[in-house]
Amino acid sequence: MSAMRCQKCEQQAAIHMRQHRLHLCKEHYLAWFVEQTERMIAKYNMFARQERILVAVSGGKDSLSLWDVLWRLGYTADGMYINLGITSEDDYSNASEEYARQFAEKRGLTLQVVNVAQNTGRTIPELARRTGWGKDRPCGVCGIVKRHVMNEAALQGGYQVLATAHNLDDEAAFLMQNTFQWNMDFLRRQAPVLEAGEGFARKVKPFCRFYERETAAYAILRDIPYIEEECPHSVGSKQLFYKEILNKLEVDHPGTKLQFYVGFLNARQGGLFTPAESGDEEGGRNLCPGCGQPTTSSGLCSYCKVTRE
């Protein structure tokens, strides 16, 4: 706990945010966090009060905090957990699912669970080994499956919005990686909102300007139990590598991550990058003959290729 005093009430501060030059007590931090989330929803025109929202939950601090904030703000927000069948000493996927279930039950919220092994006959690691797509670290296959399942659940459930809890650390690391590689396809698709297109739900990131430390503080101060272990397959990932670089910059120059990301968004809004068209996040407007979702391929989409015999 910080020895500093809250700038709102002079009580002992629970958190000090160097990048904002702001220190707040528990009560005022939780209020600030909710207010900032609502501000971002309005700033980027993410969704309207009457729209139904599907929140992708992982059992971790970010997604459960997002669901909690939307619930406190009075939005109609249901959750969806994807059990990937990832095991470890702590039975990672099942343990994560249990955290999501407990969260929903405590608040009387609706949680949909999709089990990849039940739907496809194989877990994510098994799909990766069978296809050879990252058999040592199946992140690529995992991303393909999760994007497909989330979009399908949103459309079939009649949700206008699919919300994910990507935080500033996630967004800045992704931005740095794709800037170094000048991956223009990814750069022009990176935004707080990706509008709906034919076969795609609108995708939003209400936490895109919160530091990971800030979302963790919210979960802790709200007494939200969450899985603390990282996915066992994330060790050595490029995302973690770029996060470490940004963390080092942030120590000496508080606010670096926020300036980097917001500067990019301003440049994007100013026309530096051609905006992605509807549906471009998943790519193209051909329809997959297997699942019916849009794809760049003239045949089966990536999801059908990795999940079918």
Secondary structure, DSSP 8 states (H G I E B T S, - for coil): --SSB-TTT-SB-SEEETTTTEEE-HHHHHHHHHHHHHHHHHHTT---TTSEEEEEE-SSHHHHHHHHHHHHTT-EEEEEEEE-----TT-HHHHHHHHHHHHHHHHT--EEEEEHHHHHSS-HHHHHHHHTSSSSSTHHHHHHHHHHHHHHHHHHTT-SEEE----HHHHHHHHHHHHHTT-HHHHHH-SSEE--BTTB-EEE-TTTTS-HHHHHHHHHHTT-----S--TT-TT-HHHHHHHHHHHHHHHSTTHHHHHHHHHHHHHHTTSS----TTTTT--SEE-TTT--EESSSS--HHHHHH--
